[in-house]
Amino acid sequence: MSYKAYVGTYTGNGSEGVYTFSYDNKSISNPKLFAKVSNPKYLCFVENYIAAVVDFDTGSGVIVYDEEANIIDTLVYEDGTSCYICYEDEYIYTVNYHEGTLSVLRFKDSKLSFVKKIKIKDKAGSHQVLLTKDKIMVPCLFLDKIVIIDKKSLEIEDAVEFEVGAGPRHGLFSDDGRYLYIVGELSNRLYTCDMESKKIISSVDLLENGESFIKDSAAIRKKDNFIYVSTRTKDVLTVLMLDNNIPKRIEVKSCYGEHPRDFIIQDNNIIVANRLSNKISLINIKGNGTLGNEISKIEVPEAISIIIKEN
């Protein structure tokens, strides 16, 4: 089985835009420029298209491409690039880290339209969008909370509170949706939130030797009963095993590069975007959930996000 991956980048030091590469279960190969564009930091699939948050000459917003890199549509609606984008049921959601906002767009009949911008707070550090059946949840790094927004009214209605200095960044839900696992970028901890009570019920250090509150834990992914988290300043991936839904750290290992920003899990492999070494690494996952060796690598400048689909 073969796959095509798309890579979002910063374009300040060698990168020219969105890149692609090939993956075939055993190796990654054939990196090349897909579309020349400024600061396509985060990507998502929108139907059969690829969407990115980008900078334009007149401002920042979203661009949508087809698989041949033809531009389907663009929309400018903010002064600086958002840091996250996702899509569900005709709607695109982006969050702006510096503005402290959530923007909602609609993509229908191959056209983008602006729906609403929800102001959370200036410099809130809004970093991700988590979607449930009826709620939109935005982790806000500098507020130490996840803001909860009603999906229909698009009004803020509640929040999940964290310890001071936690810096909630990215999260994911348990398979049944009961628990939310959220990375504290500033605390270097993984928090477990019971979504029924909206309370934090556990936290675990992501780094060894009692290290915490040194900043830069970033992306989170889950495979089976294991959770994986990257920490950029330490150039490591942490492996945690779920024990009755509570994560327990079992390994901290090199990411085989510098500044692991984002990563994805495909088959029994982790594909890591190591931004500062201009490198994407393929690392195998062992049967016990721990990490093996780097089995393949390619050069991609300033890689920070990856999405993938089957050919």
KEMARVEX-103267 format. One record per residue (C-alpha): x, y, z. Coordinates in nm, 2 decimals, padded with zeros to 4 digits. Example, Ala and Ser with C-alpha at 12.3 -4.5 7.8 and 13.67 -1.06 7.14 Angstrom:
# residues 2
- 01.23, -00.45, 00.78
- 01.37, -00.11, 00.71
END
This chain:
# residues 311
- 00.00, 00.00, 00.00
- 00.13, 00.34, -00.09
- 00.06, 00.69, 00.05
- 00.12, 01.05, -00.03
- 00.20, 01.29, 00.26
- 00.18, 01.67, 00.26
- 00.40, 01.88, 00.48
- 00.34, 02.22, 00.62
- 00.64, 02.45, 00.69
- 00.77, 02.78, 00.80
- 00.91, 02.96, 00.50
- 01.18, 03.17, 00.67
- 01.49, 02.95, 00.62
- 01.50, 02.75, 00.30
- 01.14, 02.64, 00.27
- 00.92, 02.75, -00.03
- 00.58, 02.62, 00.09
- 00.40, 02.29, 00.10
- 00.59, 01.98, 00.03
- 00.50, 01.62, -00.05
- 00.67, 01.28, 00.00
- 00.58, 00.92, -00.06
- 00.54, 00.64, 00.21
- 00.51, 00.27, 00.15
- 00.50, 00.11, 00.50
- 00.88, 00.06, 00.50
- 01.03, 00.39, 00.38
- 00.97, 00.76, 00.30
- 01.10, 00.90, -00.02
- 01.06, 01.15, -00.31
- 01.03, 01.48, -00.12
- 00.94, 01.77, -00.35
- 00.77, 02.11, -00.35
- 00.40, 02.08, -00.39
- 00.29, 02.45, -00.38
- 00.49, 02.77, -00.34
- 00.32, 02.97, -00.07
- 00.42, 03.17, 00.25
- 00.41, 03.00, 00.59
- 00.17, 02.71, 00.54
- 00.21, 02.61, 00.90
- -00.07, 02.37, 00.94
- -00.27, 02.15, 00.69
- -00.58, 01.94, 00.68
- -00.78, 01.75, 00.43
- -01.11, 01.91, 00.32
- -01.31, 01.66, 00.12
- -01.07, 01.56, -00.16
- -00.87, 01.88, -00.12
- -00.58, 02.01, 00.09
- -00.62, 02.32, 00.30
- -00.36, 02.53, 00.46
- -00.33, 02.84, 00.68
- -00.10, 03.08, 00.50
- 00.02, 03.43, 00.46
- -00.09, 03.63, 00.15
- 00.03, 03.97, 00.03
- -00.29, 04.13, 00.17
- -00.31, 03.94, 00.50
- -00.35, 03.59, 00.62
- -00.61, 03.32, 00.58
- -00.68, 02.98, 00.42
- -00.59, 02.84, 00.08
- -00.74, 02.52, -00.07
- -00.56, 02.31, -00.33
- -00.66, 02.00, -00.53
- -00.42, 01.71, -00.55
- -00.24, 01.87, -00.85
- -00.17, 02.19, -00.66
- -00.43, 02.39, -00.85
- -00.58, 02.66, -00.63
- -00.95, 02.59, -00.56
- -01.02, 02.90, -00.35
- -00.86, 03.14, -00.10
- -00.99, 03.36, 00.18
- -00.81, 03.64, 00.37
- -00.97, 03.72, 00.71
- -00.69, 03.79, 00.96
- -00.37, 03.99, 01.00
- -00.14, 03.70, 01.10
- -00.13, 03.33, 01.02
- -00.34, 03.09, 01.24
- -00.15, 02.80, 01.39
- -00.41, 02.52, 01.34
- -00.68, 02.41, 01.09
- -00.93, 02.13, 01.09
- -01.24, 02.04, 00.90
- -01.58, 01.88, 00.97
- -01.91, 01.87, 00.79
- -01.86, 02.17, 00.55
- -01.69, 02.38, 00.82
- -01.33, 02.47, 00.86
- -01.20, 02.58, 01.20
- -00.88, 02.78, 01.26
- -00.73, 02.93, 01.57
- -00.49, 03.22, 01.60
- -00.23, 03.19, 01.87
- -00.15, 03.56, 01.90
- -00.50, 03.70, 01.85
- -00.66, 03.45, 02.08
- -00.94, 03.37, 01.84
- -01.13, 03.09, 01.68
- -01.24, 03.15, 01.32
- -01.52, 02.94, 01.15
- -01.53, 02.92, 00.77
- -01.76, 02.73, 00.54
- -01.65, 02.53, 00.24
- -01.94, 02.45, 00.01
- -01.95, 02.40, -00.37
- -01.57, 02.45, -00.38
- -01.60, 02.80, -00.23
- -01.48, 02.94, 00.10
- -01.70, 03.18, 00.30
- -01.64, 03.35, 00.64
- -01.89, 03.25, 00.92
- -01.77, 03.40, 01.24
- -01.46, 03.49, 01.45
- -01.49, 03.42, 01.82
- -01.27, 03.63, 02.04
- -01.13, 03.44, 02.34
- -00.87, 03.68, 02.47
- -00.57, 03.87, 02.34
- -00.26, 03.66, 02.34
- -00.45, 03.36, 02.48
- -00.22, 03.12, 02.30
- -00.51, 02.94, 02.13
- -00.35, 02.64, 01.98
- -00.59, 02.37, 01.86
- -00.95, 02.28, 01.78
- -01.10, 01.97, 01.94
- -01.45, 01.88, 01.81
- -01.72, 01.68, 01.98
- -02.08, 01.62, 01.86
- -02.20, 01.96, 01.99
- -01.90, 02.14, 02.12
- -01.58, 02.31, 02.00
- -01.29, 02.30, 02.25
- -00.99, 02.53, 02.22
- -00.68, 02.48, 02.44
- -00.55, 02.82, 02.54
- -00.18, 02.79, 02.64
- -00.15, 03.12, 02.83
- -00.49, 03.10, 03.00
- -00.43, 02.75, 03.15
- -00.77, 02.64, 03.03
- -00.96, 02.48, 02.75
- -01.24, 02.71, 02.63
- -01.56, 02.53, 02.54
- -01.78, 02.68, 02.27
- -02.13, 02.57, 02.16
- -02.11, 02.44, 01.80
- -02.45, 02.58, 01.70
- -02.45, 02.92, 01.87
- -02.07, 02.97, 01.85
- -02.08, 03.13, 02.19
- -01.83, 03.05, 02.47
- -02.01, 02.86, 02.75
- -01.76, 02.68, 02.97
- -01.40, 02.59, 03.03
- -01.17, 02.32, 03.17
- -00.92, 02.47, 03.42
- -00.56, 02.36, 03.46
- -00.29, 02.42, 03.71
- -00.11, 02.75, 03.68
- 00.17, 02.73, 03.42
- 00.03, 02.41, 03.26
- 00.01, 02.57, 02.91
- -00.25, 02.33, 02.75
- -00.15, 02.29, 02.38
- -00.28, 01.98, 02.19
- -00.50, 01.70, 02.30
- -00.69, 01.39, 02.18
- -00.99, 01.19, 02.31
- -01.01, 00.84, 02.43
- -01.18, 00.60, 02.20
- -01.51, 00.63, 02.38
- -01.48, 01.01, 02.42
- -01.49, 00.99, 02.80
- -01.14, 01.12, 02.86
- -00.93, 01.40, 02.70
- -00.56, 01.36, 02.71
- -00.39, 01.71, 02.68
- -00.03, 01.81, 02.65
- 00.09, 02.09, 02.88
- 00.35, 02.27, 02.66
- 00.48, 02.48, 02.95
- 00.47, 02.21, 03.22
- 00.59, 01.92, 03.02
- 00.31, 01.71, 03.16
- 00.03, 01.50, 03.01
- -00.31, 01.57, 03.17
- -00.62, 01.35, 03.18
- -00.95, 01.52, 03.19
- -01.27, 01.34, 03.27
- -01.52, 01.49, 03.02
- -01.82, 01.42, 03.23
- -01.70, 01.63, 03.52
- -01.47, 01.85, 03.31
- -01.20, 01.80, 03.58
- -00.84, 01.71, 03.55
- -00.80, 01.37, 03.72
- -00.44, 01.29, 03.66
- -00.11, 01.43, 03.53
- 00.22, 01.26, 03.45
- 00.57, 01.41, 03.37
- 00.66, 01.36, 03.01
- 01.04, 01.39, 03.07
- 01.26, 01.18, 03.29
- 01.45, 01.27, 03.61
- 01.18, 01.49, 03.75
- 01.22, 01.74, 03.47
- 00.91, 01.96, 03.43
- 00.82, 02.33, 03.35
- 01.10, 02.36, 03.10
- 00.86, 02.41, 02.81
- 00.82, 02.29, 02.45
- 00.62, 01.96, 02.47
- 00.41, 01.98, 02.16
- 00.23, 01.71, 01.95
- 00.03, 01.41, 02.07
- -00.09, 01.10, 01.89
- -00.25, 00.77, 02.00
- -00.22, 00.41, 01.87
- -00.40, 00.13, 02.04
- -00.33, 00.15, 02.41
- -00.03, 00.39, 02.38
- 00.01, 00.77, 02.36
- 00.31, 00.94, 02.20
- 00.42, 01.30, 02.27
- 00.70, 01.51, 02.12
- 00.92, 01.76, 02.32
- 01.11, 02.00, 02.10
- 01.39, 02.14, 02.32
- 01.48, 01.79, 02.43
- 01.45, 01.63, 02.08
- 01.26, 01.34, 02.22
- 00.94, 01.14, 02.19
- 00.77, 01.01, 02.50
- 00.57, 00.68, 02.51
- 00.29, 00.64, 02.76
- 00.08, 00.33, 02.82
- -00.29, 00.36, 02.92
- -00.37, 00.18, 03.25
- -00.74, 00.19, 03.32
- -00.75, 00.51, 03.10
- -00.47, 00.68, 03.30
- -00.14, 00.73, 03.11
- 00.19, 00.59, 03.26
- 00.52, 00.69, 03.10
- 00.72, 00.39, 02.98
- 00.99, 00.54, 02.75
- 01.16, 00.87, 02.64
- 01.36, 00.83, 02.33
- 01.54, 01.04, 02.06
- 01.34, 01.16, 01.77
- 01.65, 01.13, 01.54
- 01.65, 01.50, 01.47
- 01.61, 01.85, 01.61
- 01.29, 02.02, 01.73
- 01.02, 01.75, 01.67
- 00.72, 01.97, 01.60
- 00.45, 01.74, 01.46
- 00.43, 01.37, 01.39
- 00.18, 01.12, 01.26
- 00.14, 00.74, 01.32
- 00.09, 00.53, 01.01
- 00.08, 00.15, 01.03
- 00.34, 00.06, 01.29
- 00.56, 00.36, 01.22
- 00.59, 00.72, 01.34
- 00.67, 00.99, 01.09
- 00.83, 01.29, 01.26
- 00.88, 01.64, 01.13
- 01.21, 01.75, 01.28
- 01.20, 02.12, 01.19
- 01.55, 02.25, 01.29
- 01.73, 01.96, 01.12
- 01.52, 02.00, 00.80
- 01.45, 01.64, 00.82
- 01.16, 01.39, 00.84
- 01.23, 01.06, 01.01
- 01.05, 00.73, 00.99
- 01.08, 00.54, 01.32
- 00.93, 00.19, 01.37
- 00.71, 00.10, 01.67
- 00.78, -00.23, 01.84
- 00.52, -00.48, 01.95
- 00.52, -00.35, 02.30
- 00.45, 00.01, 02.19
- 00.80, 00.14, 02.25
- 01.01, 00.30, 01.97
- 01.26, 00.12, 01.75
- 01.52, 00.27, 01.51
- 01.51, 00.53, 01.24
- 01.45, 00.32, 00.93
- 01.42, 00.59, 00.67
- 01.47, 00.97, 00.64
- 01.43, 01.25, 00.39
- 01.52, 01.62, 00.38
- 01.23, 01.87, 00.39
- 01.31, 02.23, 00.50
- 01.14, 02.36, 00.82
- 00.88, 02.08, 00.84
- 00.63, 02.14, 01.11
- 00.31, 01.95, 01.02
- 00.22, 01.64, 00.83
- -00.10, 01.49, 00.69
- -00.12, 01.17, 00.48
- -00.37, 00.98, 00.26
- -00.37, 00.66, 00.07
- -00.30, 00.68, -00.31
END
